[in-house]
Amino acid sequence: MSGGAPGEKPHKSRIISFSGAIQPGATKVLRSACCAAVNERVTHLTVLLSSGGGSLDDGFALYGFLRALPLDLTMHNVGMVGSVANAVFLAGKRRLAAPHAIFFYHDLNWTYSTAQTLAQTTMTEHGMLLDSGRARIKALFKLHAQLDHALFESPQFFKEPLIHEPSAAKAAGVIHEIEDAAVPFGGQILNIDWS
């Protein structure tokens, strides 16, 4: 890691605003911004997150990447965090939500970008991967939150749609506090809008 120019004081905190789908192009930009923060010896990173979800593979890989960062990470839901974006959100050591934000849990799905001919085994494999993704998200909630046991153990959790307002998310341990995001004057902020 480079520390910048000799005598240069490292920035202690940085804010990244990420809005859009969890997909390889967008998360590559986010990873690069995080790596730049680490190389510049940033000690605290806040990600302002609003995402309805996206790629399961990319979401779980991003969760692992964010957890590996050698800095304090705050995730702040500033709109909606849905589907696999919940896994990404749970990577934060500190987790916040704006008063108007929501958390959306729903069944996972598989998107084919082009017409394809599928064998039955391929369809079975995709079903297995969706079941595995659901189980992994539930495992992350179990690790990082204190969801109501009846809700968490229900076979319908992450199959039937459910919205958590910030107060319900706080009661469930998904977030630590409800507060508006604040970007200080002169603060370092990077915007990643991948709509």
N, C-alpha and C positions, 0 to 999 in steps of 0.2 A: 504494500500500500504506500502510496506517495503522500506526503504530508503537506504539499504545496511549497511555496517559496520559503527560504530560510527566514525566520522571524515572523512569518505570516501567522496570525492568530486563526486557528481553525474555527469554523462555524459550529456551534453547539447543537443547533436544531435546524430542521428543514421540514417543509410541508410539501406533500405531493397530492394533487387533486386528480383522482382517477374516476372517470365517468364513462360507462359503456360496458360492452360485453367482455367477459373473460374469454379471450381468444388469443392465439399465439402472437399476432402482430402487436396487439395492445400490451400484453403482459411482457413482451420483450422490451418495449419502451420503459415500462415500469421497473423491470429488473435492472435495466441499464441505469436508470435514475437512482435506484437504491445502491447499486455498486459505486456510482459516482459519490454518493453521500458517504459510504464507508471509506472510500479512498481519500475523501476530504476530511476524514476523522469527525464526522457528525456523530454526536452522542445520542441524539433523540430525533426520531423520525415520526411524523404524523402523516397518515394517509387518509385523506378525505375521500370516502368511498361511496359511490352510487352505482350499483350494477344489478341488473336483473338475472345475472348468471351467465352461462355460456358452456364452454368445453369442460367436461369433467376432468379429463386428463390434465388440462392446463390449470384448472382450479386447484387440484390437489398438489400439483408440482409447485404452484405459486405459494400455497400454504407452507410447504416444506422449505422453500427458499426464504420466505419472510421470517419463519421461525429460526432460521440459521444465521440471520443478520446479527453482527456483534454490536448491537445498539438497542436502546429502548424504543420499542415500537408501539405507537398508539394508532388504533384503527378508529375512525370516526364516521359513522353512518350519517350522511348528510342528505339522503333522499330515500332510496329503497335498496335494501340488500336482499336479494332473492336467490333461490336455487343454490347452485354451487358457490356463489359469491358469499354465502354464509360460512363456508369452510375457509375462504380467504380471510373474511372478517375475524374469525376466531383465532387467527395467527397473532393478533395483537396482545401484548402483555397487558395493556390498558385498552379498554373498549368503551366508546362513547356513542351516543346517538343524539341527533338534533331532536327537539320536541316534536317536529312534524314528520320525522322519519318512520319507516316501517321495516319490519323483517317479514319476508314472505317465504313460507315453506310450501313446497308442492312436489308432486311426483316428478321424477326425472324422465327425460325422453332422449331419443336418439334422432339426430337430424342428418339426413342424406342430402348433400349439396347437389348431387346430380342423380339422374335416373340410373338405377343399378339392378342387375339381376342377382338375386340372393338365393343361396341354398338354405335349406332348413337349418343346417348346422350353424350357418352364419347368423340367422335370426336368433337361434338359441344362445349363441355366444354373446350377442348384443344384449339379450335379456339378462344373462348372467352378469355382464359388466354393469348394467343398470342396477341390479340387486346389490352388487358389490359396492357401487358408488353410494347407494342409499345407506348401506351398513357402515361405510367409512365416515359419512357425514354424521350419522348417529353417534359413532365412536368419538368424533371430535367434540360434539355437544356434551357427551358424557364426561370427557376430559376437562373441558373448559367452562361448563355452565352447570347450573343446578336446576335443570328443568323438572317440573312436576313428574314424579316417578310414573304415575298412571299415563300421562301424555307421552313421556319418552318411551316407555315400554309398549305402548299401543302399536299394533302392526300398521295402523293408519298414519303414524307420524312420518312425515315426508312422503306420504302417498296421497292423503287428502289435503286440499289447500288450507292453509292456516296463516293468518296475519297476526303478528305481534306488534302492538303499539309500543313505544318506548317504555311506558310504565310496566307493561307485562314482560318486556325483555329484561328490564332491571330486576323485577321480582324473580325471574328465571335465571339470573346470573349471566345472561348473555352479554349484558353491558354493565359497566360499573356506575356510570353517571349519565344523566340526561342534560345536555347543554348544547347551545349553539356553537358552531365552529367559529373560531376567531383567527384571522390572518393579520399579524402585526405589520405596521408600516415598516418598510425596509427589510422585512423578513424574506427569506429565500423560499420561493414557491415555484413548483413546476406543475403545469396543467397538462394532463393526458386525457383528451376527450376523444373516445373511440366509438362514436355513434354510428 
